[in-house]
């Protein structure tokens, strides 16, 4: 989940129980409805069919040709790589999911601690709320829990058309202790929610100004409808440091907002877009072709480490997971750690099965073919 309008882990503070370390170890989701937008989002993502309809991520269209003689030892397979020159132990990202509520701190810290333990890069939810309300800043201060992994702060790009400037963006980076900022593009979601901000006109120039002046790299991501090659090229030409395609095939935020809406017209219109978007695999291929040297994140509908391997073989530098981690993150520290470990094992096994001993070998493999 990748938008300030779709932060997915808000919960009333009184429902969070502390552990002996000051951290919550058990389930973070309250047992009763609250009416709060953030908790509505997490409940819908966990309990309703909010995936794309009639549209997939596209990874099922590809398969690896198995190598019966990989000529490598499994224990020698290396997952370490770099992201914008920052070393990481895995090519995996916890995509932006939480923020904008006083009570999202526990799940943010749980994700941050897991990212640090496992060596995943970490995206936080939109920091807009904390920029506007200082008292929310502690819920985004993940750097103390994740001192060594890349941290990506997050803001809605459209906020540049609603008064957010350089100082606000720098403040978001400082609050999260982030190495970089990602601006998310979520136009369709903004249309279908009553709180939406839809002034996307003349936004490219403001993004360029920020890319040229902010002290840290600025990347651009979608939230589940995908960035195509042409759009990526335009963004890279104005100074974007990386692209996260965040393609279709996973969570559909028109579906999420459909379930939230009380307006029958808005609900009906949202349903028409259940199959909208550019599949993730297609986006990765297009962006890599349009920009061979681009730093690229492949996210959107990834289900497991085999999908991550496909994303990297198609051209991504990192593979991002969002809603697929949410249930485990809400349930417990142990469940989240096991989920991340399983993704890593699946990725390593896929690499073993094609004889790729490291990430560079996976990127250059000729063993990924159309199914």
N, C-alpha and C positions, 0 to 999 in steps of 0.2 A: 504494500500500500504506500502511495507515494505523493500524497497531497495533504496540504493543511486541512482540506475539507474531507479527507478520508483517513485521518489518524485513527488507529484501530486499537488503542489499548487504554483509553480513559476509563477510570473506575473510581467510585467514591473512596476517599481516603480511609473512611472507617471500615471498609471491607478488607483492607490490606493488613495481614498479620505479619509482624516482624519475626525474624529468626534471631538466634543468639548472636549473629554477626551484624544485625541491623538490616538484613536482607530478607525479603519474603521468599520462602522455599516452596510453598504450595501454590494452589490455583489462585490466579489473580482476578478472575472474572467474578463480579458479584452475582449472587444467586437470584436477585430480583431485578426487574427492569427499572431503569432510572429515568428514561426519557432524554438523557443526555446524548447529543449527536455522536460523540466519540464512542460511547458504549453501544449505541445503535449500530454503528459501523462494524464493530467487532462481532456483535451478535449475528448480524446479517452474514458476515463473511464466514462465520463458523456454522451457522444453522440453516441458511437458505442457499438455493441454487443461484449463485451470483456469477458463475462463469459464463464465458461467451457461449452463445447458442449457434450451432451450425458452423462454428469456426474453431480451428485448433491452432496451437502454436506452430505447427508445421514440422516439428521434430520427428513425428512418426513417418514422414516422407523420406527419411534418411536412415540408413543402417550402416554399421561397421562390418566390413569383411573380416571374419575371424581369422587370426593367425594361430595355427596349431603349434607352431614352433616360434615363440616370441623372442627367444635368445636373450632374455633378461631375467633376473631374479626379481620376484615380486617385491621383496623387501628393499630393493634398490630403486624402486620407482619414486621419483621426486615430484612433489607438487609445488615447490616454492617457485616464485616468480616475482615480478615487480609491477607496480601500478603507479604511473607517473613518477618513476624513479624511487618509489618507496618499496623496500622489500616486504613481501608477504609470504607466509608459510603455505598458503593455498591460493588458487585462482578463484576464490569464492567470496561472494558478497552477501551480507544480510541487508536486503533492500530496506529503504525507508518505510517505517510502519507506524510510529507513534509520535505523539506530541499534541500540544494545544490544550492540555487539561492539567489541573493541579496534581492529579493522581496518576499521571503516566510515568512518573519517575521510576517506580519499581520495575515495570516491564522494560523501560529503556536500560536500566542498569543490568537487568538480567540478560538482555541481548548483548550489552557491551561486555559483560564478564564472559559470556560464551564465546564471543568473537575473539577476545584476548586469549582464552584457553586454547581455542582451536586454530587461531591464526587466520581468521576470516576478516576481510574488510567490513566496515560498518557504516551504514547510512542511518541517519536519524530522521524522524518525521519533521514536518515543517516547523521551523523555529520562530515563525512569525508571531505566535502568541507570546512567546517569551521576550521578543523584541518590544512588543507593545505593552507587556505587563511584567515588570521586573521580578515580581514574586514567583513567576513560573520558571525563571531561568534555571533553578537547581534541578528541575526535572529533565533538563537536556544536557547537564554537565557530565557527559559520559567519559571524558578523557581520563579521569581518575581511575575508572574501572577498565579502561582499554588503553594503556599507555603506549603500546608499541604498534598497534594496527592502524591502517589508514582510516580516518573518520571523515565522513562526508556530511556537512551541514546541508540543509534543504530549505528552499523557499519557493513559493509560487512565482513563476516568471511574470504573471499578469499583475502582481503587486507593484511592479515597476511602473505600471500605468495608474496606480492608485496611491502614489505618494512615497513609496519606498525608494530610498536612494542609496548611495555608496555607504554612508555611515550605518544605515540600518542593516545592510548586507554584511558589513564588517562585524557589526555587533552579533549577528547570527553565528558567524564563524567563531567569534571569540567565546560565545556562550558554550558552544559544543566542544571547544578546543579542537576545532576541525582543521584538517590539512587542506581542504578544498570545499567549494560550494557547488551544489547542483541546483539549477533552476528547473522546476517541473512545469510541463505543459499539460493542461488538463481541461481544454476548452469544452469538450462535450459534457464533462461532469459539472462544470460550472453552469451550463445551460439548464441541467435537470435538477438542480437543488435550489431551494428558495433563497439560500444565502449566497448564491453564485455571483462571481465577478466576471463579466463577459466582455470587457473592453480590451480585446486583443489587437486592435488596430495600432499600427506604428510601433509595435513592440520590438521589432528586430533592432532598430537603432538604439533603443535603451539597453537591450541585452549587450550590444556591441560596446557601448560606453562602459558598462560594468566589467565586461571581460578585459577591457584595456586598462582599467584603473584599480580594480580590487587587488589586494596584496597576495591573494592565493588564487590558484587555478579555478576557473568557472566552467562547469560542465552543464549539459542540458539533457533532460530525460523526459519521456512521456510517462503516462501512468497506466497504460494498458491498451492503447490503440496504435502504438508503434510510430517510430520515426523512419521515414524512407530515405533512400540515398540522396535524392535531390535536396530535401530539407536539411539533412545532415551536412551536405556540402555547403549550403548557405550559412549554417551556424558555425561551421569550422572556419569559413572564410572571414567571419567577423571576430574570430578570436576564441571560440569555445575550445577548451582544453581536452574535453572528452565528450562522448555521446553514450548515453544509456538508452538503447532502443525501446525498452519497456513495451514490447509488442503485444499483440492480441493473442488470445488463446488461454489466458488465465482469468483473473478477475475482470469483470466488466463493470465499470463504475456507473454506467447508465442503468444496469440491473440493480446495483446497490441503491442508487437514488430512487429507482422505481419503487422498491420496497419501503423506502422511507416516506415517499410522497403521499399526501392526503388528497392531492389534486388529481381527479380522474383524467383530465386532459394531459397533464404532465406524465402520469403513469403510463397512459396509452402510448404517448409519443416516445417515452424511454424504451418501451418494449420493442419498438421498431428498430432500435439500434443495438439489439442484443447480439447481432452478428456482424457488427461494424468493426473495422480495424485492419491493420496490416499484420499478418502472422509474424511471430518473432523470428523464426528461421529465415524467412524472406527478408526481413529488415536487416539482419546481421549480414547476409550476403550482399544486399544492395549497398549498405553503408561501407562495407569493406571494399567493394569494387569502386565506389565513388571516391573513397579516401583511403588508399592503401596504408598510409602511415598513421591513421587515426587511432587514438586510444579509445577502445570500444568495450562497453559492457553489454552483455546479452542477458536480458531478463524479460519475464513475461511468460507465465505458464510452465516454467520448468518444474518437473515433478521429482526428479531424482538425479543422481550423479551421472547416469548415462546421458540424460538430457544436457547436463553441464558439459560433458565431454563432446557431445555433438555441437553445442554452441561454440566451444573453443575451436573445434576442428573447422567450423564454418567461418571463423574469423574473429570471434570475441577474445578479448584479453582477460576479462573476468566474467563469471556466470553468476547472476543474481537470483536470490530466492526471497519471496515475500510471504504471500498467504500460505504457501506450503509449510512454513515454519510457525505460523501463528498459533495453531492449536497446541503444539508442543510448548511454545513460549508461554502461553497462558496456563498450561497445566502444571509444569514444575521445572525446576532447574535441571533435574535428571532427565526428564523427557526431552528438553531442548538439546542438552548435550548429546544424548543418544541420536537424536535426529541429525544433528550436524555430523557426528561421527559416521552415520550410515551413508550420508551423501558423499563424504570423503572416500569411504570404502568402495562405493559404487563407481566413483570416478577413477580411483586407482585400478580397480578390476577391469574397467573398460580399457584403460591404457595398457594393462597387462595383456588383454585379449587381442590387441593390435600390435604389440611390441613397441609401444611408445614409452620410453624410460623417463621422460620429463615433459614439461609443458611445451617447450619449443618443438619437440618431436610430435606432440599431439597437434599443434597448430599446422604443421607441414605434412601431416599424414595424407596418403593417397587412399586410405582404406575406408573413408567415409563416402558412401555412394547413395544415389537415389534408390529408394526401396522399390 
